C-alpha cells in the first residue's frame, strides 16, 4: 500500500476513533428514565454512572503513557476501539445494574486510552498537518458528544433503549475494523521521533514543569465546568420555571457551540504566537453566562446558554495545545496523559461539589461562587499554559 493511501487510511482511523470517544456517555443520559422502567436503577447507580466518565478518563490518562512506551500508538488505538465495542455492546443486552457498571468501566477505559493516544498519533503521522488533523480530531470528538443525546430517544422509540445503546457499539466495531487494517499495513511514522521514556523520566520532567501544570489546570477547570453544565444546566433552568423540553434544548445548544468552534480553534492556535487572548475571551464569556444564569435566569436564557457554550470551548483548544506544544510524538503521549489524567480527575469533582452545595443550602449563591472562582483561576493559569515553545 503506497504512502498516500496509508495516510488516507490513518485519517479515516482518526475520524472513527475520535467520534467513538463520547457517544457511550452522552447517548446514555437521555435513556436512564426509560431504562429505569425495565431495570431497577438505584440512586447509587445514577450517582456512580455520572462520575465514572471523568474518573476513568483521569485514570486512563496516567496509565496510557506507560502503555505507549511499551506498545505502539496504533496498537493502543485498536485496543481502545475493541474495549469500547465490547463494553458498549455487551452492556446493552444485560439486566444487571452492577454488570452494566462494570462493562461501562471497560468501555470508558477504552475511551480514556483513545483520549490520550490521538494527539501523539497526529504528531507522529501528520507533523506537516498538525492544525488540520487536530481540527479533524477535535471536531469529530465534539460531534460525537453532540449527536448522541439528540438521537438517543428517537432511536429508542423505534428499536428500544437497548437498540439505541447498541448503535454506538456498532460505530466502535467499524472503528476497530479500520484500525485492524491500519495495523496490518504497519505504516511508518511520517516524522522521525526521538526515543523517550514516557514513564519515569518524562513524567518527572513534566512534574517539574510549571507550564505542564498550568495546561493541566486549564484543561481540568474547563472540564470541571463542562461536566457541571452537562449535569445541571437543564435542572437549573427548570428551577427557574422553564419546562424540561427547553432544558434539553439548551443542553444541546451548550454542547453544539464547542463543536462549531472546534473546527476553527486548531488553525487559530497554530497561527497565533499565544492563544491566551482566546482563553481570556472564553473566560469572560463563561463568567457572564454564569452570572446571567444565577441573577437573571429568565431574562435571556438562550443568551446565557450561548455564552456558557462559548466559555467551555477552551476544551478543544487545550487538546490542540497538547499536540502543538509537545516536542515529539512520545512527549505528546506523556503530556497528553499528564494533562488529561490530572485534568479529568479534577473535573470529576465538579458535579459532586455543585450538587452538594445546591442541596446543602437554601440559596444557589454558594454553588455559583465556586464556578466563578474556577473561572478566575483558569484565567490566571492559562497565561502560562498558552505561552509559545515546547513544554
N, C-alpha and C positions, 0 to 999 in steps of 0.2 A: 504494500500500500504506500503510495507516494506521500510526501510530507504535507502537501496541500490537503489531501483527503483526510489525513490523520488530524490536522488542525481543525478541520470542519467537524470531525467526529468528536474531538475533545470539547469544542464549543457546544455541540449537542449534549454531551455528557454534563457539562457545567449547567446548561439550561435545565435539564431534568433534576440534577442534584439540588440546585438552588430552589427550584419550585417545591421539591418534596420536603423542605426543612420546616414547614409550618402547617400544612393542611391537617395533619393529625391532631393539632392543638386547636386551631381556630374552627375546624369543621366539627368539633365535638361539642363545644359550649352550647350552641343553639339546640342541641338534641337531648340535653340532660333531662329536661322535663318529660320528654317522650320516652326516654329510656326508663325513667322512674316509674312509669305506668306498667312496665313489664318486669323490671328488676328493682328490688328494694335498694335504694341508694341512701345511705345514712349521711348525716351532717359531716361526719368524719371523712367519708368518701369524697364528698364535694369539696371539703377543705383541702384534702391531700391532692386531689386531681388538679386543683387550681395552683398549688405551689410546686408541683412536680416539674413543669417545664423549665422555669429558671433555675431550679435546684439541679436538675440533671444536665442542663446546658453548662452550668458552672462546673460541675464535677467533670464533665467531658472536656472542658477547657483545660483542666490540669492534667488529665491522663493522655490526651491525644498527642501532644508534642513528644512524649516519650515513645508512643507507638510510631510516630512519624520518623523518629530516629532509627527505629528497627525495621519498619516496613515502608514501602513506597507510598506516596500520596495517592497514586492510582489504586493500589490495593485497599487503602483505608476508605477511599470514597466508595468503592464497590462494597466493602463490608458495611458501610453506613447504610447504603441503599437496601442491602439484604436485611439488616436489622429493622429498618423502618417497615419494609414489606412484611416480614414475619410478625412483628409486633402489632401493626395495624390490621393485618389480615386475620390473625387468629383471635384478637380481642373482639372482633365484630361478630363472632359466631358463638361466644361463650355466655354463660348466665351467671357466673360467679363474680361479684364485685372485686374480691381480692385478686383473682386471676386477671381481671380486667386491669387492675392497677399494676400488677407485675408485668403484663405484656406492654402496658403503656411505658413503663420504665425502660423496657427493651427498645421500643421504638424511639423514645426520647434520647437514649444514649446514641442511637444511630444519627438522629438529627443533630445532637450536640457535636459528634465527631465531624459531621458534614459542615457545621458552622465554622469549625477551626481549620479544616483542611482545604477549603476552597480558596482562601486568599493566597496561600503558598502555591497552589496549583496555577493560579493566574500569574503569579510572579515567575514561576518556573517555565511555563509553556507559552506565555504571551508577554515577554518583557518589553516588546515593542508596541504593545497594545493594552497597557495596563488600564488606562482610563476607560477604553471601550469595553474590555472584558469585565472590569469592575461594575460598569453600568449594567451589563448583562446579568452578572451575579446578583447585584443589589436589586435590580428591577424585578427579576424573577422571584427572588426571596420575598419582596413586598407583594408581588402579585399572588404568590402562594399564601400570603397572610390575608389578603383582602377578599379573594374569590370564595373560599370555602364557607364562611358564615352566610354569604348571600345565597348560596345554592343548597346548603345542607338541608333546610326544612323542605323546600320544593322537591328535592331528591327523595327525602324520607316519605313524603306524601305519595310518591309513586312506587318506591321499592322498599319502604320501611326504613327504620333507623339503622338497621344492620347493613342494608344495602348502601345507604348513604355513607356510612363509615368505610365500607369495603371499597368504594370507588377510589379512595386515596391510597389504599394498598395497591390497587391496580396501577396507579401512576408510579409508585415506588418500584413495582415489578418492571415496568418499562425502563425506568432509570437503571435498574440492576442489569437488564439485558444490554443496554448501551455500554455500561461500564465493563461488562464481560468482554464485549467486542474490543473495547479500548485496551483492556489488559492483554488480550490475545495479540493485538498489534504491537505491543511493547514499544510505544513511542519514546524516543529520546527527548529530554528537555531541550527547548529552544535556546536556553541560556545556560552558560557554564556557571554552576553554582558551587560555592566553596563548601567543603565538608565542615559541618558544625555539630557539636554535641548539643542536641536540642533538649537535653535533660539537665544535668547538674550545672555545668559551667555557663551555659546560655541562660538558664533560669537565674543563676546567681548574678549574672550581669544585669538582667532586667530588674531584679530586686533592688539593685543599687542605682537604677536609672530613674531620676525624678520625672523625666518625660514619659517613661513607660507607665509609671504610677498615675501620672496626670491623664494619659489616654485611657487607662483602665477606669479611673474615676469618672471621667467624662462619659464613657460608654455605659458604665454601671448606673449612673444617675439618670441618663437618658432612658435606659430600660426600666429603671425604678419607676419613672413616671409613665412609661408605656404600659406596664402591667397594671398600674393603678387605674389608668384610664380605661384599659380594655376590660377591667373587672368592675369598675364603679361608675363609669360615665352614664350608662343607662339608668342605674339606680338613683344617681344624684338628680337626673332630670325628672324622673318620676316623683321624687320627693318634692320637687318644685311645682308639680301639678300637671306635667306632661304625661301622655299615655305611653305604654310600653312600645308601641309601634314607632313612635317618634324617637324614643330612646335607642331602639335598634337601628333606625336610620342614621342617627348621629354617630353611633358606634361605627357603622360602615363608612361614614364620611371621615371620621378621625383616622381610620386606617387607610383610606384612599389617598389622602394628601401625601404621606411619605412615599407611597407608590409612585405618584406622579413626579415628585421632586427627586426620587431615587434615580430617574433616568437622566437628570442633568447634573446632579451634585458631583459624581466622579470626575467629569470633564472640568467642572469649575475648580475642584480641589487640585487637580493636576496643573491647571494654568495659573493659579494664584500662588504667590510666594507663601502666604499663610492663609488658612481657611478660617482664622479666628473671626473676621468680620461676619462671616456667615453664621457662626455659632452665636455671636452676640445678638444678631437679629432673631435667631431661633429662641434664645433665652428670653428676650423681651416679649416675643410673641406668646411664649408659654406662660410667662408671668401675667400678662394682660388677660389671657384666656382664663387662667385660674381665678384672677380677681373678679372677672365678669361672672363666671360660673358661681362664685361664692356670694358676691354682693348684689348682683343684678341678674339673677339666672333667667328671669322671664323676659327681660328687656330685649335681648338679641341672642338667643341660644344658638342659632346657626353660626353667627359671627364668632361667638366664644369657641364653638367646636372647630371652626376653621383655624382660628388662632392656635388652639391646642394641637391640631394636626400639624400645622407648620412647626410648632415648637418641638414636637417629638421627632422631627425629621433629621435630627442630629445623628440618629442611628445609622442610616445608610452612609452618611458622611464618615462616621467613625470606622465602619468596615473598609471604606476606601482608604482612609489614612493608614490602616494596618498594612495594606498592600504597598502603598506609596512610600512609607517611611522605613519599611524593613530593608536590610542590606542585601538579602538574597532570599531564596526560597526557604531554606532551612530556618533562617532567622525569622521569616514571616510566619512559619509554623509555630515557633516558640512565642513570638509576640502575639499572634492570634490567640494562642492558648492562654497566655497570661492575661491579656486584656479581656477576653470573653469569659474565662474562668472566674476571675475575680469580679468582673462586671455583673455577670448573671447571678452570682451568689449575693451580691449587694442588691440586685433587682428583686430577688426572691423575698426580701423583707418588705418591699413596698406595699403590696396589697394587705399583708398582715398588720403592719403598723397603721395603715389608713383605716382598716376595718376596726382595729382595737380602739382608735381614737374616736371614730364615729359612734361606736356602740357604748363607749365609756362616759361620754359627755352629752349633755342635752343640746349643745350647740355644735356647729361644724368648724368653728374658727381654729381649733387646735389642729385638726387634720389639714386644713389649708395652709396654716403657718408652716407645717412640716414640708409640704410640697414646695411652697415658695422658698423656704430655706434651701431645699435641694437644688432649686434653680439658681439661687445665688452662689452656692458652692460651685456648681458646674460653670457658671460664668467666669469665675476666677481661675479654676484649674485648666480651663480649655485654652488659655493663652499659651501655656507650656505644651499642651498636647498637640497644638496645631503648628508649632514652630517648624520651619523647614529643616531639612537634614535628616540623616538616618538615625534611628533610635537604636 
